[in-house]
Amino acid sequence: MADFHVDGTRLWKTLHQLAEIGATEAGGVARVALTDTDKAGRDQFVEWVTELQCSVHIDRMGNLFARREGADSNRDPVVIGSHLDSQPTGGKFDGAYGVMVGLEILRVLNDHDHLTAAPIEVVSWTNEEGARFPPAMLGSGVFGGAFSLEEGLGATAQDGTVLVDELTRIGYSGSDPCGDRPVGYYLEPHIEQGPILEASDTAVGIVTGVQGIRWYDVSIKGVEAHAGTTPMDRRSDAMLSAARLITAVDEIASSRPEGRSTVGVITSTPGSRNTVAGTVDL
């Protein structure tokens, strides 16, 4: 078996070059799914893999596959990857690391002119973060059968934008069926998103399970009232109810060793500091 090694310096340089796309002042990136910056990140990835003579395949969810053929093209490929989209204030390595590791592996194989037995594919999944089009993991979810294609393409952002329309706008609405590509083995290298491994001075962890996730949209209805003239005992304050709900959810999660709870979005109507909130959405 050939003994090849990745070029760590090259991988590090590539990660930082990609991070220039959507770079933020805080040192992270903002490449929210299907925005112009996400398109630029995709374009850069396509440019890099095309230089390696890989074929590029895009399915109907915009999932992006770069394929390097093996000696036996009939064998199911080894697939490596993650995602290139980010949270609005995302880290430069989240998701991107997995895709760039796959790219580096392709480069090493090309450096040594080595032909693997099975094809190698590097994938970037669409809307993995779910920051713009909830829920998260839509591209991979449709691929794996957790969501229907209609659910995926019809996902809608808060401003009413529809996922399929944005795929088309940025030029990444592919024609390949989503979920029909064979996968022999799948590897997703990823940074640690929490503090556990670092705190224990552990360099590498192998995932054996994931958190069960539920996302809820909650709307609390109260009664709008003048803040200066309405007594406290005569109010139906949606914001107060929201605060109590947020606290209760936090207490539930804190009472369980592996519990987690987060309220990441909250809006109120009418949105005036001098009016008791009539509606709160979170």
LUMNUFI-681101 format. One record per residue (C-alpha): chain; y, z, x. Coordinates in steps of 0.001 Angstrom, whole numbers, plus 524288, in hexadecimal, padded with zeros to 5 digits. Layout:
N
  mol     yy     zz     xx
    A      Y      Z      X
...
//
This chain:
282
  mol     yy     zz     xx
    A  80000  80000  80000
    A  80D6A  7FC50  80528
    A  815EB  807C3  8095C
    A  823B5  80453  80526
    A  82F6E  80D4E  803E6
    A  83BCE  80C21  7FC00
    A  848B4  80ADB  80304
    A  84F70  81765  7FEEA
    A  85C89  81332  80470
    A  85C16  8067B  7FCDB
    A  85822  80D64  7F050
    A  86344  81726  7F1DE
    A  86CF5  80C24  7F443
    A  8680E  804A1  7E867
    A  86952  8107E  7DF9C
    A  8776A  81261  7E3AD
    A  87A65  803F4  7E26E
    A  87562  80433  7D474
    A  87D25  810A5  7D1F3
    A  889B8  80938  7D4A0
    A  88790  802B7  7C769
    A  88D77  80BFB  7BD74
    A  8910C  81602  7C7D1
    A  89864  82209  7C31B
    A  8A219  82AA5  7CA4F
    A  8985C  835E0  7C993
    A  88EA2  82E50  7D1D9
    A  885B3  82A14  7C6D6
    A  884E9  81DD6  7BE97
    A  8882E  81950  7B0DC
    A  87F03  80E1F  7AD81
    A  87CC3  810D6  79F21
    A  872AD  807D0  79904
    A  876C1  7F9CF  7962E
    A  884C4  7FB84  79A76
    A  88AEB  7F23E  7A442
    A  887AE  7FBB2  7AF43
    A  8797E  7FC44  7AB05
    A  8795E  7ED65  7AB3D
    A  87F01  7EDA8  7B8FF
    A  87443  7F6FA  7BD5B
    A  869F1  7EE3A  7B74A
    A  86FEC  7E235  7BD99
    A  86F8F  7E8CB  7CADE
    A  8613D  7EC61  7C939
    A  85DE1  7DE74  7C51B
    A  86513  7D931  7D103
    A  85D81  7E214  7DA29
    A  8500D  7DF07  7D4A9
    A  85300  7D079  7D3F7
    A  855D4  7D0D2  7E288
    A  847CD  7D5A8  7E40F
    A  8428C  7C9FF  7DC5B
    A  83E88  7D296  7D0FF
    A  83E02  7CCE8  7C366
    A  84699  7D3BB  7B951
    A  841EE  7D647  7AB75
    A  849C7  7DC08  7A02E
    A  843C1  7E04E  79356
    A  84A3F  7E122  78615
    A  84EDC  7EF0E  7889E
    A  85560  7EAD1  7952D
    A  84B52  7F1BB  79DA9
    A  84C33  7EB4B  7AAF2
    A  84030  7E848  7B348
    A  8401C  7E2E2  7C120
    A  832A7  7DDAC  7C4BA
    A  82CE2  7DB42  7D237
    A  82024  7D3F8  7D10C
    A  81388  7D90C  7D6EA
    A  80774  7D23A  7DC03
    A  8016E  7D32C  7CE7A
    A  80B93  7D037  7C41E
    A  801C6  7D3BD  7B986
    A  8017B  7E1F1  7BDAE
    A  80A18  7EB64  7B635
    A  81626  7EE7A  7BE50
    A  81A52  7FB11  7C4A7
    A  8273F  7FE33  7BE03
    A  831D1  80673  7C476
    A  83F1C  809BD  7BF0D
    A  8481A  81194  7B661
    A  8558D  80DEF  7B114
    A  86314  809B0  7B571
    A  86B31  80EBD  7A9FF
    A  871A3  81C0B  7AB06
    A  87852  826AD  7A367
    A  88733  82563  7A246
    A  88845  82ED9  7ADAF
    A  87B00  82C41  7B3C9
    A  875BD  82EA0  7C15B
    A  87469  82334  7CAB4
    A  865D6  82576  7CCF6
    A  8610F  8282F  7BF26
    A  8587C  81CC7  7BB19
    A  85DFB  813EE  7C59A
    A  8558B  81A9B  7CFD8
    A  84904  8164F  7C936
    A  84D5F  80827  7C827
    A  85295  807C1  7D616
    A  845F5  80DAB  7DB6F
    A  83ECC  8027F  7D4D1
    A  8484E  7F8E5  7DAFC
    A  84649  7FEFF  7E855
    A  8378A  7FDAC  7E6F0
    A  83941  7EF36  7E3FA
    A  841D6  7EDDA  7F004
    A  837F3  7F492  7F8C5
    A  82D0B  7EBB7  7F3E4
    A  8359B  7DFDE  7F69F
    A  8395C  7E519  80402
    A  82AEF  7E52B  807B2
    A  82795  7D8C8  80029
    A  81CF8  7E0B1  7F975
    A  81604  7DBB3  7ED6A
    A  810F2  7E691  7E4AA
    A  8049E  7E4C6  7DCAB
    A  80B83  7E74F  7CFC8
    A  8193E  7E317  7CC0B
    A  8243F  7ECEE  7CDA0
    A  82EB4  7EE37  7C336
    A  83B35  7F626  7C38F
    A  840B0  7F9A6  7B637
    A  84DC7  7FE5D  7B141
    A  84CCC  80383  7A35B
    A  857C1  8014A  79994
    A  85F9C  80CAF  793FE
    A  85720  81717  79A32
    A  8621C  82105  79980
    A  8657C  81EF8  78B2C
    A  87398  822C8  78DD3
    A  878E8  81743  7862C
    A  86D9F  81354  77D65
    A  8658E  81F18  7794D
    A  85ABC  822A8  77A95
    A  85792  82296  7890C
    A  84CB5  81A82  78F38
    A  84E3B  80F76  78578
    A  84A38  80443  78E51
    A  83E33  80B0D  7937B
    A  83BB9  810D7  78608
    A  83AD5  80383  77F8E
    A  8328A  7FEA9  78AF2
    A  82928  80A0C  7891C
    A  828B6  80954  77A4F
    A  8303E  815D6  7775D
    A  83AC9  80DD2  7706E
    A  83A33  800D8  76984
    A  841B3  7F54E  76EE5
    A  84A48  7F5A4  762D7
    A  84DA6  803F1  76555
    A  85100  8010C  77366
    A  8594C  7F50B  77120
    A  85FFE  7FB66  76584
    A  86412  807DA  76C9C
    A  8726C  80A53  769DD
    A  87CED  810EB  77210
    A  88701  81A3E  76C77
    A  890FD  80F4B  76BEB
    A  887CF  806D8  763DB
    A  883B1  7FDF9  76F02
    A  8759C  7F93E  76D98
    A  86C79  7F8C8  77954
    A  867A3  7EAD7  77736
    A  87599  7E5C8  77698
    A  878ED  7EC1E  7838D
    A  86C75  7E6F3  789D4
    A  870AA  7D961  785D7
    A  87EB8  7DB73  78A32
    A  87B0B  7DF40  79815
    A  8709B  7D4BD  79925
    A  8647B  7DD43  7998D
    A  85E10  7DA53  78C85
    A  85136  7D4EA  79171
    A  846DB  7CD02  78A84
    A  83A94  7D3B3  78FB0
    A  8337D  7DC49  785B6
    A  83605  7EAAF  7881F
    A  82987  7F211  78B36
    A  8208E  7E6A3  78E29
    A  82169  7E785  79CF7
    A  81525  7ED84  7A2EA
    A  81695  7F991  7AB7D
    A  80BC6  7FCFD  7B500
    A  81276  808EC  7BAEA
    A  81FEB  80E7C  7B8B4
    A  82817  81684  7C220
    A  835A4  81BEA  7BF4E
    A  83BF0  822B9  7CAE5
    A  8471A  82B5F  7C65E
    A  8508F  83552  7CB7E
    A  84F61  84331  7C688
    A  85928  844BD  7BB81
    A  8583E  85389  7BB65
    A  858C2  85E3C  7C5D0
    A  84A74  86283  7C62B
    A  844E4  85AF2  7D1CB
    A  85121  85CBB  7D9DB
    A  8514A  86B61  7D760
    A  8433C  86C80  7DC02
    A  845A4  8638A  7E7C4
    A  83B70  859FB  7E2CD
    A  83D81  84BEB  7E710
    A  83526  844C1  7DD18
    A  82FEC  847ED  7CFA9
    A  825FC  84081  7C771
    A  828AD  84004  7B8E4
    A  81DA2  84572  7B0A0
    A  824F1  8469C  7A3C3
    A  8320E  84483  79D57
    A  83A95  84BE9  793DF
    A  83898  848CD  78596
    A  8459C  84363  780F8
    A  84BFB  84361  773A2
    A  859A9  83E3E  77132
    A  860A5  8420A  764AE
    A  86D3C  83D69  75E67
    A  87305  848AF  75696
    A  87E68  84801  74D18
    A  88443  854AE  74806
    A  88CF3  853FE  73BFE
    A  8977F  85E1B  73977
    A  8A4AF  85D9A  732B2
    A  8B138  8598C  73955
    A  8BBED  863AE  73800
    A  8C8F9  8675E  73DEE
    A  8C6A3  86F9E  74A0F
    A  8D2C2  877D7  74860
    A  8D1DF  87B58  73A19
    A  8C35C  87C0C  736DE
    A  8BDCA  889F1  738A0
    A  8B18B  88B30  740D2
    A  8A951  88FD7  7356B
    A  8AD4A  88407  72D49
    A  8A947  879A9  7371A
    A  89DA0  8708A  737B9
    A  89F1F  86D21  74608
    A  895C6  86292  74ADB
    A  89956  8656F  75904
    A  89595  873AC  757CE
    A  88871  86FCA  7521B
    A  8869F  8661F  75D23
    A  88978  870B7  76729
    A  87F69  879B7  760FD
    A  87563  86EBF  760C0
    A  877B1  86B69  76F08
    A  8761C  879B1  772D1
    A  869A6  87B01  76AD5
    A  8639C  86EE7  770EC
    A  866F6  87406  77E75
    A  86091  88114  77B56
    A  8542D  87A58  77693
    A  852FA  8727E  78320
    A  85620  87E3C  78BB0
    A  84B5B  88628  7853D
    A  840F9  87C93  78A22
    A  83D3E  87B30  7988E
    A  83DD8  86C57  7984B
    A  847A6  86AE6  78D2A
    A  85396  86242  78E5B
    A  85EAA  85F92  784E1
    A  86B2F  857F3  78655
    A  87642  8542A  77D53
    A  87CF4  8491D  7849D
    A  885A1  84316  77A3B
    A  88E37  849A3  77016
    A  898FF  843DB  76797
    A  8A0CD  849A5  75C7A
    A  8A8A3  8448D  75107
    A  8B417  843E3  74EFE
    A  8B5AF  8476F  75D56
    A  8C237  84F23  75BE6
    A  8C490  85C53  76246
    A  8CBF5  860C6  75641
    A  8C119  85D92  74C98
    A  8B434  86474  74A16
    A  8A978  85AA7  74D60
    A  8A3C4  85430  74170
    A  898B9  84D19  74862
    A  8923D  84EE0  75589
    A  88870  8453C  75B13
    A  88000  848D5  766AD
//
